Amino acid sequence: MKRLKALFVAIILSLVISSTFLHFYTKKEKKEFDELSVQNNSIRYNDSPNKYKSHDAITKNIGKGTIILLGSSELIVTNDWKEHPKQFLDYSDRNIMQIGEGFYQSLIQAITLGSIGEKSPVKTVNLILSMQWFEKNGIKPEAFQSRFSIDHLYNLYKSEKISKETKDKIYNRILELSKNNAIVTKMVEGLKRDNTLDKAINKANAEKYKLIANSKFLNSYHRDDSVNDKKAPEKFDWEKAKDEAVKAAKKDSNDNKFFMFNEYFNKNFRKNFAKLKGSAKDTKYRSEEEYGDLQLFLDVARELGFKVNLILVPLQGHWADYTGVPKSEIEYFYKRIRDISAKNNINLIDYSNYSYTRYFFKDATHLGRLGLLQLQEDLLKYNND
């Protein structure tokens, strides 16, 4: 009798939740939900957090020629430069779905891939690794909460390809990082139990948060119905592009000895320049939590049948030396990533040799003009779905 009552309550609760959110489905909104994809790259290169958190906004805009690129702040800090993919790879048949901003680390990207993976026609995924992710204890709870998408969580939950073991590991990490969020904790506990009552609630919640995520994106996106029919060239002239990039960099990165973008250096470092010398001498890249989250990402990718390209982006060598980052820690990070790549039999795009290359970086950590071009040359080389 108790089980029947529980089932009855679950059904009623499901109906109540669903009806509560029917107001999202005005005729106009339903049409936009159904036609969320556009015939250009305005959504692919959109850097709104609302896009990153919406399963539909992402999956409906991954075409056969789209490269899935996951990362963090390096995806947005140079998006007005002509070397950025937004300008450089703005084609109908070759483009990038960029997903990430600051604090989009391994666990967030594991959840995102787990959400979009089954619906994606492209089965190669590229993840840019930032060394600073691996400091201290990895992603902080407050940073995780600000980037966490409940819509992605429920899509991961619904995936039939991701194993229960992998899902449980992800759920447990979410619980660790959500101790001060009672709503998320309750949801994840329900996903872990997944009994008859939970299944009904989970199904209703999945629809509810799908509508919320889509609605937030549509409210922030200025719809672009233009048609981009430009075709990518058969062969890119990389040498010409790099020559032009160096000419531009010589003008905007010329008033400091670190070859950093002038505006950034002057704003962030010049005032306290003397104090910053040796300031990073205690830096370590030994967060087992983050290395574990990276393994979770790779587990999700493997179970979904994805080929993975990990992209190792080092620190800007001149600045790392000035601030005293221990070379032993840098080498430790390189070795861990190389070992993880070998163990998981995945491709590692290793930029460690570019650490001291002029204009490869915009600042201390983010790719600059030459770095962006090298990244795209490699993405085109290793993404042939």
N, C-alpha and C positions, 0 to 999 in steps of 0.2 A: 504493500500500500504506500509506504514511504517513497519507494522508487517511482510509482505512478504519480504521486503528488509532485515530486521533484521534476519529473518530465513535463507535467502540466504547467508548472511554474516557469520552466525553461521556455516552453512554447509561447506562453503569454508574454514573457519578458522579451523574447525575440520579436514578437509582433509589435510590442510597445516601442522598442528601440527603433525598429525599422520605420514605423509610422511617424515617429518623432522627427526623423530626418528626411521625410518625403518632400519637405519644403525646399530642399536643395534642387529638386528636380522640376524646376519650371521648364516650360517648353524650350526656351532659349538655352538654358544650361544643359538640358539633356542633349540637345543638338550639338553643343560644344563638346560635351563629354564624348559623344559618338564620333565627332570629327576633330579630336584633339591633335591629330597630326596635321602638319602644314607642308607646303611644297617648297620649303626653303630651310635654311639652317637656324632660324631665329630661336627655336626651342633647343636645338642641340647645343648651341653656344650660350644659351641663357644661363646666367649665373645666380639666379634667385634660389635661396634656400627652399622655397616652395616647390621648385622643380625637382631639386635633389630628393625631396621627401615624397614625391608622388610616383608611384609605380607606373601609372598610366601615362603620365607626361613623358616619362623616359622610354617605356617600351613601344609606345606608338610612334616614336620618332627614331627608331633604330632601323635603318635600311640595310640592304645587302652591302652597300659600299661604306657603311658607317664603321668607324673605329671606336670601340669603347675604351675610354681613358679615365681611370680613377686616380685621384690624387688628393691634394689638399690646397693650400693657398697659392702654390705655384701656378694653378690653373686660372687664377683670376687677377693676379697682381700686374700682369703685363698684357691684359687682353685688349688694350688700345694700341699696342705695337703692331707694325705690319708683319713682324715675324711670328706673331701668335697665330695658332690655327684658325682662330675666328676670322682673320683676314687672309692668311696664307692658304688654308684648305677650305675655302668657301665654295665648294662645288656640289653639284647635285649627285654625282657618282662617287665622290670621295670627300669625306667630312668626318668630324669627330663628335661623339656624344661625350661631353665632359661632365664628370660628376665629382664634385668635391670643392671644399673651401677649407679654411683653417679648422683644425681639430677633426677633420675627416681622416681618421686613422684606421688601422687594420680591422678592428671589430666593426666599426660603422660600415666599412666597405664590404665586409663579409656578409652582413645583414642585407645590404643593398644588392649584392650579387645574388644572394639567395632568393631575393624577391623577384628580380627581373630575369634571372637566368633561363627559366623554362620558356619564356615568351620571346626571347631574343633570337632573331634569325642569324645573328653573328655568334660564333662560338670561340672567339679569341677575346681575352680580356687583358688589359694592360694596367699595371698598378705602379705608380711612382712612389718610391719609398723616400721619406724624409728622415734624416738621421735624428732630428730632435724628437721624433715620436718615441725613440728608444731610450730616452733619458728617464731617470728616476723610476716611477712605477707605471709608465705608459700613460694612457689616456686618463684624465682626471674625471671624477664623477660629474662635476658640473659641466665640463666640456662635452662629455658623452650625452648628457641630458639635452643639451642645446642642439645637438645634431641628430639625435635618435628619431627615427620615423616609425610610428606605430603601424602605418599603412604597409611599410616594407616588412615589418615583423610578422604581420598576419599573412602576407603573401609567402614569406619563407615558411611559415607554419603549414600552409596549404600545399607546399611542394611535395610531390610524391617521390622525387629523386633524391632528396637530401635525407640521409639516414637519421633515425631517432637519436643515435649516439651523438652525431654532430649537432643536431638541434638542441639536445639537452646541454651540451657544452656551451652553446651560445646563450641559451636561457640562463644558465648558471652565471655566466659573465655579466649578463644584463642585470641580474639580481644583485651581484656584487657592487655594481655601479649605480644602483637605484635604491639604496637603502633609505634615502630621504624622499622617495617618490612612491607614495602608497598606491597610487593609481596604476603605475607601471608594474609595481610588485604584484599586485592582485591579478593583473592581466597575465603576466608571465607564469605565475603559479597555476593559473587556469589552463594555460597552454601545456604545462608540464603534466598536470593530472589528466586532462583531456577525457574525462568521463562523460557520461551521457548528458548531464546538465552542462558541463563545460563546453562540450561540442556545440550545443545550441547557442550558448552565449558567445563562443568564439566566432561562429558563423555570422551572428548578428553584428558583432563588433567589427569583423572584417569589412562588412558592407558599410557600416557607419564611418569607419576611418578612411575608407576608400573615397567616400563622398566628401569628407572633410578635406582630405589631401588635394583632391581634384578641384574642389571649390576654391581653396586658398591659392592654388596655382593660377586658375583662370582669373581670379580677381587681381592678381599681381602682374599678369602677362598682358602686354599690349599686343593684341592679335595682329599678325602680319600675314595677309593672304596673297602676298606677291609670289611669283613663281621664279625659282632659281633653276635655270636650265643649263647653267655653265658646266662644261665637262672638263675634268682634270686633264692636264697634258699627259701624253704618253710617257714623257720623261721630263723630270724637273731639272733645271739648271742650278744645281746646288752651289757650285763655285761662284756663279754670278750673285746668287742670293747672299752668300756669305761675305763676298766682297762688299756688297752694299751695306750689309749689317755692320761690318767693321768700320766703314766710313761714318755711319750714323753714330756708332759707339764712341769713336774718337772725339766726337763733338759733345756728346752728353755724358761721358764718363772720363773726363780729362782733368779734373781738379783734385784728385786724390791718388795716392800711390798704390791703391788696391784695385784700380780699374773698375770701381763700382759706379753705378748710376749717380751722377752728381747730386741730384735732388734728394735721393734717398740718404746718401752719406751725410750730406749737410744737415738734414733734418734729424737723423737718428744717432749719428756718431760724432760729429765734429765738436760739439759743445763739450762733451765729456771724453774726448779722445784720449787724453793722458791717463785718465782713471780706468779706461777699458783695457789697458795693456795688462796682460796676465789674468784678466778677470774670469776666464773660463778654465783655469788650471785644474779645477776639481771636477770637470765634466766627465760623466761616464755614460756609456751606451750599453747598459746591461739590464734593461728592463725585461725580466722573464715574462711579465704579463703581456708586454707588446709582442715579444717573439712568439708567445703562445697564441695571441690573437692573429698574428700573421699566418701561423700554421692552420688556424681555423679557416681563414680566408682560402688558403690553398686546398683544404679539405672540401670546402663548399664547391670550389671551382672543379675539382676532380670529380666529385659526385654528380655535378651537372654536365660533365663532359666538355669542359672548357680547356682550351690551350691557354697557358699563362705566360705573359712576358712581365717579369719583374724589372723595374728600372731603378738602379741604384744611383741616386744623386748624392755626391759627396758634399762636404763643406767647401766654401771658397777658401782655397789653401792659404793665400796671403793673409787673410783676416784671421783664419784659425790659428796661424802661427803667432800673429800679433797678440791675440787674446789668450794664447797659451793652452789651447785644447791639446790634451796629451796625445801624441802620435800613437801611443800604445792602444788608446781607446778607439781611435779611428781605425786602426788595423784590426782590432777586436771586432768592431762592427762589420767591416768588410768580410772578414772570415766567417762570421756567423751567417751573413746573407748568402755568401757563396756556398757554404755548407748546406744551408736550407734549400737552396736552389738545386744543388746536386742531389740531395736526398729525395726531393720531390720530382726530380727529372723535368725541371722546367727551364725555360730560357731566361738567362739573366743578361740584361743590357746594362753593362757596367761602365759608368762614367767616371770612375775613380781617377783615371789617367788625365782627366780634364780639370782636375782640382785647381791647377795653377794656370790654366789657359785664359789669356786675356779675353774679356767680354763674353766668356761662357756663362758668367753669372751677372745678375743685376745687382745683387747685394751679397750678404753673407751666406745665404742659403738658397735663394730662388734663381732659377735659370734665367739667363740674360738672352741677348739677341742670338749669339752663336749657339747657346744651349738649346733654345727653342727650335732652331733649324735642325740641329743634330737629332733632337727628339723626334721631329716629324719625319726626317729621313729614315730613322730606324723604325718608326711606327709603320710607315708604308712598306718597308722591307719585310717586317715580321707579322703583318696582318694581311693574309691572303685567303680569307674565307670565301 
